[in-house]
Amino acid sequence: MSTTAARLRSPRSLHQMGVFCGLAAGAWLGAAEAPTKLVQTGISPFVITLGMVSGVFVARWTVPMLLKGSGFLFEDLKQNAHLIIWALLAGMLWVVANTLTVFAIRDVGLAIAFPLWNTNSLVGILWGWLFFNELRGAGKKGWVKVLGGAAAIVAGTSMLAYTSTQANAADHYRAIQGICAALGAGILWGTQYIPYRKAYISGMNPLSFVTMIACGELIAAVALGAFFQGGFVPLFSHLAAARTVLFWLFLGGFCWVFGDLFQQYAAKYIGIGRGIPLSNTNQLWGMAWGALVFGEFSNLSASPIITVVTGSLIMIAGAAAISLASASSSELTSWTAAMNRECSRYSLDPLRVARSVAGDHDLNHRGRTGRRWEILALLGVLAVLVSLALIAHYPAIAVNTAWMFILIAAALLLLGASGTLLWRRTRFS
């Protein structure tokens, strides 16, 4: 490895890159939840989830294929076949959690539901410490930042939960139901990050890992929808009835994949205990979409609005404190021990895994294959999107278009900046 490459892939450099990826993830994960507002038009949450998962499934295959090529993806999956079952499990957990978020948005709104389910960062910290040696050897300063940030997240969550019950005083049961749905989603999403971290300390590339996550998501979405909608025929009948809004759900799925990919890289390079809280700045974006674009605060008095904003800012400050606590040399040694444990367990090549963990995947140096198949697949995806766009109707939801375009422009700016940084330093490894 050259001196320049070694400098670019130093622990400090990788931490900075992970922070940028976490911020970009927050923007796109926040934007992805906007289409779930369609639940307020009477569409079943299970149909919305299946519609989004359809878009997610398509994007999770086409975006990695476009960035790295199908030959890279299949070869990486072959080298890490033992992780496929973990990817399927992660996808299934995601579907259940995403369905709960739809119920939460229906019952308490996007601006309030977002911060509540972002308690997943606390779950991620626990699993990162317990299973992957994160924060072990971090020192007193590191622990103060992490525990202080966790306390801020809990305090902010409590403020938002209280505000949501006050804002829905006429229907306390529905508010409590929405709170439980959001917190349940947080627990499941926090647990979902266990397969993420396991994959990346084993040397798997995030782009190939998410392709298998897509399969688990599709299986779980169809099974869950069929169970609660009375069978496969009623489920797809509901889906056909909602065909005029499927385009928007597909777009939501695509946005989610961009956010999740950045979140995956953040989890790889700075761990789930730091990367996930940083990507949870999506609560700021969710609040912005809910309040500025959809006008969710229009019927609230000044006091609840101030409480919501204050609670969100406290949670963001807590997430920032956790995420910016860079790993010390002692903690990095503990991470290496966790990596070596995976290598021993699955008979992996420690040198290859170490290079991948540092952002230098050995498959990067091989040529692309399967270009004809890739072009056909991309043309097929484009045809599906055009077909859905031609039959799409604008949903009967009032939006502030000026704020919508401002938020979209900001998300695109983060996408370009973070994507360029990731490509230059690791070639998306």
N, C-alpha and C positions, 0 to 999 in steps of 0.2 A: 504494500500500500504506500502511495506517495506521501511526502510530508504534508502537502496541501490536503489530501484526502483525510489523513489522520487528524489534522487540525479541524476540518469541517465535521468530523464524526467524533470529536471529543465529547465526554459526558456533558460538558457545559453547552456545547453546540447542539447536541441531541435534545437537551432539556429545553433550550430556547425554541427549537423546532416543534417539540411536543406541545409547548404552550401556544404557539401560533395555530397548530392543528386543533387544539382544544377550543380556541376562540372561534375559528371557522366552523367547527362542529356546532357550537352554540347557535350561530346565525342560521345555519341550514336546518338544524333540528327544530328550531323555533318556527321557521317558515313552513316546514312540512306539516305542522299541526293545523294550519289555517283551513285546509279543506275539510277537516273534521267538524267544522262549524255547520256542515250540511246536515248534521244530526238534528239540528233545530228546524229543518224543513220536513221532518217526519220519517226520514230514511232510517232503517234499522242500523244500530251500531255494528252488528255482525256483517251486514252488507257493506258498510263503509270500510270496515277492516279488510274484508276480502277484496274490495276494489283497490284499496291502498296496497295491499300485499301483492296484487297482480302487477302493479307498477313497480313495486320494490323488487319482485322476482325478475322482471325484465331488466331493470337497471342494474341489479347486482351481478348479472352476467355480462351485459353489454359494456358497462363502464370499465370493469377490469380488463375485458377482452380488448377494448379500444386502447387502453393504457399500456398493457403488457403483452397482449397476444394470447390466443388460445393455447398455443404450444407451451408457453410458460405456465399457464394455469394448470393444465393437466399434468405436467411434469411435477409441479410443486405438490399437487394433491397426491400424486403417486408416492412421492418421498415421505409424505406425512399422512398416510392413509389412516393411521390410528386416531387422528384428530377429527375425522369426518363425523363420527358419532357425536362428538362434542359440539361441532358446528350445527348439526341438526337439533340438538337439545337447546342451544342458544336461540335458534330460530323459533322454536316452539314457545319458549319463554317470552320472546319478544311479542308474539301474536297475542298471547293472553294479556300481557301488560298493555299493549296498544289498545286492545278492546276495552280494558278498564279505563283507559284515558278518554275514550270516546264517551263513556257513561259519565265520567267526571266532568267533561266539558259541557255535556248536556245539563248537568245538575247544578254546577257552580260557575260555569263560564271558563273561557280559555285563560284569562288573566290570573285567576285565582288557582285554577287546577294545576297550571304549570309548576309553580313553586312547591306545591304540595307533593307532587310525584318526584320532584328532584331531591327528595330525601334519599333517593337511591345512592347518593354520594356517601352517606353514612354507612350504608350496607357495603358499598364498594371498599371503603376504608377497612372495615372489619375483615372482609374476605381477603383483601390484599395482604393484610398483616398476618392472617391465620394460615393462608395456604402458600403465599409466594414471598414471604420474608420481607415484604415492604415495611418501611419505617423501623425495621430492626437495625439498630446501630445508628439511628438518625440523630441521637443526642437530645439533650434537654430542649435546645432551641427549636429543633424540628418538631418534637412532640408538642411543644407549646403552640406552635403555629397550627398544627393539625387539630389538636384538641380544642383550641380557641376557635378555629374555623368551624368545627363540628358544633360547638355550643351556639355559635351565631346562626348556623343553619337551623338548629332546633328552635331557637328563639324566633327567627323569622317565620318559620313554618307555623308556630303557635299563633303568631299575630294574624297570619293569613287565614288560618282555620277559624279563629274567632270572628274575623271580619266577614267571612263567607256566611256564617250562621246569622249574623246581624243583617247582612244584605238580603238574606232570604228568610226574614223573620216570619213571613206568612206560611212558609213550608219548611220547618226545621228538619223534618224527616228527610226531605229531598236533599237538603244541604248536607246533612250527616252522611247520607248515602253517597253523595258526590265526594266528600272528604275521604271516606273509606275506600272508594274506588281509586282515587288518586294515590293514597298511601299504599294500597295494595300493588298498584303499578310500580311504585318506587321500590318496593321490596323485590318484586320479580325482576325489574331491570337491574337492580344492584346485584342480584344473584346471577343474572345473565353474563356479567362481566368475568365470572370465573372461567368459562371456556375461552373467552377472549385472551386473557392473560396466559392461560395454559398454552394456547396455540403459539403465542409470540415468544415466550421463553423457550419454546421448542424449535424455533427457527422458521415457522411457517410465515409466508407472506400474507399480509392482511387482505390483499386483493383476491387471492385464491380462497382464503378462509370464508370470505363473505359470500362466495358463490354457493357454498354448501349451506350456509345459514339460510339462503333464499329457499332451498328445497324444504328445510324444516318449517319455515314460515308458511309456505304454500300448503303443505300437508296439514298443519295445525289450523290454519284459517278455514280451509274447507271442512275439516272435521268439526270444529267449533261451531261454525255457521250452520252446518247440517243438523247438529244436535239440538241447537236452540231454535232453529227455524222450522223444525218438523220434518227434516229429511233433505236429501239432495235436490229433489225436484222443486219443492217450495223455495229453497235457498236460491237456486239459479233463476227461478221465476221472479223473485224479488230483485235479483241482480239485473235481469233483463228489463224490469220495470224502471230501474234507476239508470238505464243506459245513457240518458241525456246528461248525467253528471259524472259519468265514469271518467271522462277526460280530466276533470279537476282532481279526482282521486288518484288517477295515474300520475299527474303532475306532483301531487303530494308525496307519492311513493318515490318518485325520482329525487325530489328535494331531500327526503329522508335519507336516501342512500348516499348522497353527497355528504350530508352531515355525519352519517354513521361511519363512512370511510375515514373522515378526518378524526372522528372519535376513536376509531380503531388504531390509527397511527399514534394518537396521543397516549392511548393505553399501552402501546408497545414501547414507546420511548421514554415515558415518565411514569408508567405504572397506573393501575386503576385507582389507587388511593389519591393520586394527584390529577390524572387526566380526566377522570369522570367529573369531579367537582368543577373543573375548569370548563368542560363542555356544558355543564349545567348553567352557564350564563345564558343558555337558551330560554331560561325563565324571563330574562330581560326582554328578549325578542318576543317571547310569547305574550308578555304583558303589553309590549308595544303593538303587536298585531291585534290583540284583543281590545285594548283601549283606544288606540289611534285609528286603526282601520275599521274595526267592527263596532266601535262606540259602546263597549261593554260598561263603561263607567258613567254613561250619560244620565242614568237614573239614580246615581248615588250622590249623597251629600258630600261635602268637603271632608268631613271627618273620616269616613271609611276609605276614601281615596288616599288620604294622607297615610292612613295605617297600612294600606296595601303597598303603596310605594315605599314606605319606610321598611316594612317587612321584607320586601324584595331586595332592597339595597343592603340590608343587614345580611341576608342570605348570600348575596353576591360577594360582599366583603369577606364572609366566611369561606366561600369557595376559593376566592383569590388567595387568602392566607394559606389554605391547604395546598393549592396548586403551585404556588411560588416557593414553597419550601423544597428547594432542590436537594436531591439525594447526596449525602456525604459519601466519602470514600468507604467508610465502614458499612454503610447501607448498601452501596454498590457491591461490596464483597458478599453481603447476604443475598443479593439478587443473583450473583454468580453461583452461589451454593444451590439456590432453587433451580437454576438452569441446569447445573450438573446433575441434580437429582432426576430431572426429566430425561436427560441424556442416558443416565444409567437405567432408568425404568423402561425406556423404549429402545435401547440399544442405538442411540443416535450418535452421529459423529460430532464430538464436542467442538472441534475447530469450525466445522460448517455452521453449527448452530450459533457459535460466538460471533462469527462474521455476519450472520443474518441479523442477530440482535443489535449489532453495531451499525446496521444499515447497508451492508455489503453482501447481498444475496448472491450465491454462486451462479444461479440461473440467469442473473442479469447479463452475463457475458456471452450468452448463447443467442443465436439469431432467431428471429420470429418465424413461425411456421403457421400454415393454415390460413393464409390471407384470403383465399377465395371463400372459404366458409365464413370468415369473419365479415366480409363485405355483404354476403347474402343475409347473414343474421341481422346486421345493422339496417339493411334495406327492409327486412321484415318488420323490425321494430318501428321504423319510420312510417311504414304503411299502416300499422296498427294505430299509431298516434294520430296520423292524418284522418283515418276513418273515424276515430272517436271525436276528434275536433269538429268534423263535419256535422255530426249529429248532436253536438254539445249545446246545451241551453245555459244561459247565464243564470245561476241560482238566485232565488228571490231573497237575497240577503243584502242589506244596505252596507256599502263599503265607502270609505274615503279613498278615492283613487290616488289622490296626490300623495298621501302617506304610504299607500301601498307601493307606488313606484319608488319612493325614497328608500323604503326598507328593502325592496328587491335590489336596487342599485348598490346599497351597502353590502348586502350578502354576496353579490357578484364580485365586488371589490375584494372581499375577504377570500373568496374562492380563488380568484386569480393570484393574489399575493401568496397565500399559503400553499396553493398547488405548485407555483413556480419554485418556492423555497424547498418543498419536499422533493421535487424532481431534480433540482440542482444538487442537493446534498445526498440523496439516497436512490435516485431513479425509481421512486415509489417502492422501495424495499421495506 
